[in-house]
Amino acid sequence: MGKLRKRNEHLIKLIEELKILSYKKNARIWKDIAKRLSKPSKNWAEVNISRIARHAKKKETILVPGKLLGAGSIDIPLTVAAFNSSESAKKKIEKAGGKAITIQELMKANPKGSSIRIMG
């Protein structure tokens, strides 16, 4: 993927962890997410919870390789992982009975990356 020109040390560490986990667990999803996060942040996904509510099923795990925004409403319990989430999005997801987590937390909970839907 070439040399990273990122300055955010948290992001650089996450990308490296994603690559390592991808190779260790033979899970291509983590390599894909690392590749997406390596791109310029202006090209990252910005997903509103209304879009997630339209396309996701109950109890599903959603991964947003970018920013989760709070526009719209949601009424189904989901686990949503994102690099960055707005406070309003977190509150709305938790109010619906779901969980808003970081990508690192998702990696620890599901190292194989099975049954995860990427939106963005």
C-alpha positions as CSV (number, residue, x, y, z in Angstrom):
1,M,0.0,0.0,0.0
2,G,3.0,2.3,0.0
3,K,4.3,4.7,2.6
4,L,1.6,6.5,4.7
5,R,1.6,10.3,4.9
6,K,-0.7,10.4,7.8
7,R,0.1,12.5,10.8
8,N,-2.5,11.2,13.2
9,E,-0.6,8.7,15.3
10,H,-3.8,7.0,16.5
11,L,-4.8,6.4,12.8
12,I,-1.4,5.2,11.8
13,K,-1.4,2.7,14.7
14,L,-4.9,1.5,13.8
15,I,-3.9,0.9,10.1
16,E,-0.9,-1.2,11.2
17,E,-3.1,-3.2,13.7
18,L,-5.6,-3.8,10.9
19,K,-2.9,-5.1,8.6
20,I,-1.4,-7.4,11.2
21,L,-4.8,-8.8,12.2
22,S,-5.6,-9.4,8.5
23,Y,-2.6,-11.5,8.1
24,K,-2.8,-13.3,11.4
25,K,-6.4,-14.3,11.0
26,N,-6.5,-14.4,7.2
27,A,-9.4,-12.0,7.3
28,R,-9.5,-9.8,4.2
29,I,-12.0,-7.4,5.7
30,W,-9.4,-5.8,7.9
31,K,-7.0,-5.3,5.0
32,D,-9.8,-3.6,3.1
33,I,-10.5,-1.3,6.0
34,A,-6.8,-0.5,6.3
35,K,-6.7,0.4,2.7
36,R,-9.8,2.6,2.9
37,L,-8.4,4.5,6.0
38,S,-5.0,5.0,4.2
39,K,-6.7,7.2,1.6
40,P,-7.1,10.9,2.2
41,S,-9.7,11.7,4.8
42,K,-11.7,13.7,2.3
43,N,-12.4,10.4,0.6
44,W,-13.6,8.6,3.7
45,A,-17.1,7.5,4.2
46,E,-19.5,9.8,6.1
47,V,-22.6,7.8,6.9
48,N,-25.8,9.1,8.6
49,I,-27.7,6.8,10.9
50,S,-30.8,7.2,8.8
51,R,-28.9,5.3,6.0
52,I,-27.9,2.6,8.4
53,A,-31.5,2.3,9.6
54,R,-32.7,1.8,6.0
55,H,-30.3,-0.9,5.0
56,A,-29.4,-2.8,8.2
57,K,-31.2,-5.7,9.8
58,K,-31.9,-6.1,13.5
59,K,-28.8,-7.1,15.6
60,E,-26.5,-6.7,12.7
61,T,-22.9,-5.4,13.0
62,I,-22.1,-2.4,10.8
63,L,-18.6,-1.0,10.1
64,V,-18.1,2.6,8.9
65,P,-14.6,3.2,7.6
66,G,-14.8,6.9,8.4
67,K,-17.3,9.1,10.3
68,L,-20.7,8.2,11.6
69,L,-23.1,11.1,11.6
70,G,-26.2,11.6,13.6
71,A,-28.7,12.8,11.0
72,G,-32.0,10.9,11.0
73,S,-33.3,8.4,13.4
74,I,-32.9,4.7,14.1
75,D,-35.2,2.3,16.0
76,I,-33.5,-1.1,15.6
77,P,-30.7,-2.4,17.9
78,L,-27.4,-2.6,16.0
79,T,-23.7,-2.6,16.8
80,V,-22.0,0.2,14.8
81,A,-18.2,0.6,14.7
82,A,-16.6,3.7,13.1
83,F,-13.3,5.5,13.2
84,N,-15.1,8.6,14.4
85,S,-18.7,9.1,15.6
86,S,-20.6,12.2,16.5
87,E,-22.1,12.3,19.9
88,S,-25.7,12.6,18.6
89,A,-25.1,9.4,16.5
90,K,-23.9,7.5,19.6
91,K,-26.8,8.6,21.7
92,K,-29.4,7.7,19.1
93,I,-27.9,4.2,18.6
94,E,-27.7,3.6,22.3
95,K,-31.3,4.8,22.8
96,A,-32.4,2.2,20.2
97,G,-30.8,-0.5,22.2
98,G,-27.6,-0.8,20.1
99,K,-23.9,-0.1,20.7
100,A,-21.6,2.5,19.1
101,I,-18.0,1.3,19.3
102,T,-14.6,1.9,17.8
103,I,-13.0,-0.1,15.1
104,Q,-10.4,-1.4,17.7
105,E,-13.2,-2.7,19.9
106,L,-14.8,-4.5,17.0
107,M,-11.4,-6.0,16.1
108,K,-11.1,-7.4,19.6
109,A,-14.7,-8.7,19.7
110,N,-14.6,-10.2,16.2
111,P,-11.0,-10.9,15.0
112,K,-12.1,-13.0,12.1
113,G,-14.3,-10.2,10.8
114,S,-17.3,-12.5,10.2
115,S,-20.8,-11.2,9.8
116,I,-19.8,-7.6,9.4
117,R,-21.4,-5.3,6.9
118,I,-19.3,-2.3,5.6
119,M,-21.2,0.9,4.8
120,G,-19.5,3.7,3.1
